Amino acid sequence: MSGMVAALNLARDGFAVTVREREPHYGGSSLFDPSLHTTPLDVGATSEYLGVDLSGVFHPVSDLCLYLHDFEVKVPASMSYHVERGSRPTSIDTMLYEKCLEAGVEFQFNEPLRKEDIGGLPPGTIIACGLNRPAYDYLRVPCIDWFGWVSSGLEESEDCAWIWMDECITEYGYISFCNGLYYNLLFSAREVEPECLERYRDFMRRVRGMDYEDWEYIGGVIPLKEPDNPRLVREELIMCGTISGCMDPLMGFGISGALVSGKVAATAVAEPEKAQEEFASFTRNFASVLNFKNEVWYDLRAQVDALEAIARVLGSRRSRRLVIEALLKGRERSAIPGFGPLGCS
Ligand SMILES: Cc1cc2nc3c(=O)[nH]c(=O)nc-3n(C[C@H](O)[C@H](O)[C@H](O)COP(=O)(O)OP(=O)(O)OC[C@H]3O[C@@H](n4cnc5c(N)ncnc54)[C@H](O)[C@@H]3O)c2cc1C
């Protein structure tokens, strides 16, 4: 996704651009084709920054809930959006791919980046390999593993989403419904035991009156190892998308950071200093948020029992107010559009 944003911007600036993709088609790994991703986003500001109208592929979330075990806290859904990834006509990848073709970008499929390629890549090469370990290893990008159970398929439903927290995972379970699909992912920074999946399914049956039978165990890496993970240039190559470290470390939202870093990577080809400034601006909170996550958040998250007890005492309405205040504060301070105003002007 971010690679196509970079390619499109470069082609529009008159560069000859070739995209080399490991898979036999656009839309990324078949594991995530199709998939639904939910993210806070300022669609107007991000579209303007990228030079790409995103309004047709980002769909507002109508109903968003946070669950601490079974306890429900309604979260304001405004500024949160679903986006479909993969190769269906309704995905952001299809929209970007078509725009790239119109702009004259050339695509080469079944062309994986290999370790032995690294030294011989032409100047101005952009690396946009997402969350796949090999590229992180070749380029020595510090990363941590993530693991998760995923269930997805066709389902017509109101386009709602939820986040579920429990002690058995370090991260969360989430579900999105959009474009006639559902996507349900339970993920963690450590292995997720089948018993944990059972707890999640129990929660869904009890609280939401639904269940899914087919689950697949998947995993990958994310650049959340070091406070200085965000880097625009490594080994003289331009980093783009999540591998650049342009992401939200707290909840693992990668979509908005990947999009803006695609534009930054394109800028870096001709105007490296301007690009460095913009990249530094978008990632200026990364180190402090990652430190907060490691030093405070994981300890809190490990006591969902206690959080649930507090939320029950406060009641749903006061808990909601606290969540809203925390969200607004986070968005005000955020550097990545969608969490707050664009930080690159
Ligand atoms: C299951 C899952 C759920 C997620 N949910 C959310 C969410 O709800 N909200 C959110 O904000 N973020 C979410 N994220 C994170 C977000 O989707 C990613 O951070 C973002 O899509 C990464 O975009 P990208 O452009 O960096 O990489 P991608 O869009 O993943 O593109 C990487 C491309 O590189 C190709 N590639 C990989 N290795 C090679 C190689 N060696 N050679 C050539 N090509 C290669 C891949 O095939 C792919 O086409 C989720 C991630 C996953 C995996």
PDBQT file of the ligand as one rigid body, heavy atoms in Angstrom, charges set to zero:
ROOT
HETATM    1  C1  LIG A 401      -3.618  -9.084  10.156  1.00  0.00    +0.000 C 
HETATM    2  C2  LIG A 401      -3.321  -7.623  10.315  1.00  0.00    +0.000 A 
HETATM    3  C3  LIG A 401      -4.285  -6.781  10.826  1.00  0.00    +0.000 A 
HETATM    4  C4  LIG A 401      -4.003  -5.412  10.965  1.00  0.00    +0.000 A 
HETATM    5  N1  LIG A 401      -4.982  -4.603  11.449  1.00  0.00    +0.000 NA
HETATM    6  C5  LIG A 401      -4.782  -3.271  11.456  1.00  0.00    +0.000 A 
HETATM    7  C6  LIG A 401      -5.808  -2.386  11.839  1.00  0.00    +0.000 A 
HETATM    8  O1  LIG A 401      -6.933  -2.803  12.139  1.00  0.00    +0.000 OA
HETATM    9  N2  LIG A 401      -5.557  -1.046  11.821  1.00  0.00    +0.000 N 
HETATM   10  C7  LIG A 401      -4.343  -0.545  11.456  1.00  0.00    +0.000 A 
HETATM   11  O2  LIG A 401      -4.147   0.689  11.448  1.00  0.00    +0.000 OA
HETATM   12  N3  LIG A 401      -3.319  -1.372  11.121  1.00  0.00    +0.000 NA
HETATM   13  C8  LIG A 401      -3.524  -2.711  11.100  1.00  0.00    +0.000 A 
HETATM   14  N4  LIG A 401      -2.523  -3.549  10.707  1.00  0.00    +0.000 N 
HETATM   15  C9  LIG A 401      -1.239  -2.971  10.329  1.00  0.00    +0.000 C 
HETATM   16  C10 LIG A 401      -1.310  -2.398   8.916  1.00  0.00    +0.000 C 
HETATM   17  O3  LIG A 401      -2.165  -3.136   8.105  1.00  0.00    +0.000 OA
HETATM   18  C11 LIG A 401       0.084  -2.393   8.316  1.00  0.00    +0.000 C 
HETATM   19  O4  LIG A 401       0.916  -1.688   9.193  1.00  0.00    +0.000 OA
HETATM   20  C12 LIG A 401       0.085  -1.731   6.927  1.00  0.00    +0.000 C 
HETATM   21  O5  LIG A 401      -0.869  -2.303   6.093  1.00  0.00    +0.000 OA
HETATM   22  C13 LIG A 401       1.446  -1.908   6.315  1.00  0.00    +0.000 C 
HETATM   23  O6  LIG A 401       1.447  -1.258   5.068  1.00  0.00    +0.000 OA
HETATM   24  P1  LIG A 401       2.770  -1.290   4.193  1.00  0.00    +0.000 P 
HETATM   25  O7  LIG A 401       2.504  -0.463   3.005  1.00  0.00    +0.000 OA
HETATM   26  O8  LIG A 401       3.941  -0.965   5.038  1.00  0.00    +0.000 OA
HETATM   27  O9  LIG A 401       2.916  -2.826   3.794  1.00  0.00    +0.000 OA
HETATM   28  P2  LIG A 401       1.913  -3.783   2.987  1.00  0.00    +0.000 P 
HETATM   29  O10 LIG A 401       0.731  -3.037   2.534  1.00  0.00    +0.000 OA
HETATM   30  O11 LIG A 401       1.744  -4.986   3.816  1.00  0.00    +0.000 OA
HETATM   31  O12 LIG A 401       2.752  -4.107   1.719  1.00  0.00    +0.000 OA
HETATM   32  C14 LIG A 401       3.929  -4.863   1.755  1.00  0.00    +0.000 C 
HETATM   33  C15 LIG A 401       4.093  -5.451   0.366  1.00  0.00    +0.000 C 
HETATM   34  O13 LIG A 401       5.427  -5.933   0.233  1.00  0.00    +0.000 OA
HETATM   35  C16 LIG A 401       5.380  -7.217  -0.359  1.00  0.00    +0.000 C 
HETATM   36  N5  LIG A 401       6.603  -7.914   0.079  1.00  0.00    +0.000 N 
HETATM   37  C17 LIG A 401       6.894  -8.380   1.312  1.00  0.00    +0.000 A 
HETATM   38  N6  LIG A 401       8.123  -8.893   1.339  1.00  0.00    +0.000 NA
HETATM   39  C18 LIG A 401       8.632  -8.737   0.081  1.00  0.00    +0.000 A 
HETATM   40  C19 LIG A 401       9.867  -9.067  -0.536  1.00  0.00    +0.000 A 
HETATM   41  N7  LIG A 401      10.840  -9.679   0.146  1.00  0.00    +0.000 N 
HETATM   42  N8  LIG A 401      10.048  -8.749  -1.837  1.00  0.00    +0.000 NA
HETATM   43  C20 LIG A 401       9.070  -8.122  -2.552  1.00  0.00    +0.000 A 
HETATM   44  N9  LIG A 401       7.865  -7.794  -2.027  1.00  0.00    +0.000 NA
HETATM   45  C21 LIG A 401       7.657  -8.104  -0.725  1.00  0.00    +0.000 A 
HETATM   46  C22 LIG A 401       4.089  -7.829   0.179  1.00  0.00    +0.000 C 
HETATM   47  O14 LIG A 401       3.651  -8.913  -0.605  1.00  0.00    +0.000 OA
HETATM   48  C23 LIG A 401       3.168  -6.610   0.118  1.00  0.00    +0.000 C 
HETATM   49  O15 LIG A 401       2.563  -6.475  -1.148  1.00  0.00    +0.000 OA
HETATM   50  C24 LIG A 401      -2.752  -4.910  10.590  1.00  0.00    +0.000 A 
HETATM   51  C25 LIG A 401      -1.774  -5.771  10.072  1.00  0.00    +0.000 A 
HETATM   52  C26 LIG A 401      -2.063  -7.114   9.921  1.00  0.00    +0.000 A 
HETATM   53  C27 LIG A 401      -1.024  -8.021   9.326  1.00  0.00    +0.000 C 
ENDROOT
TORSDOF 0
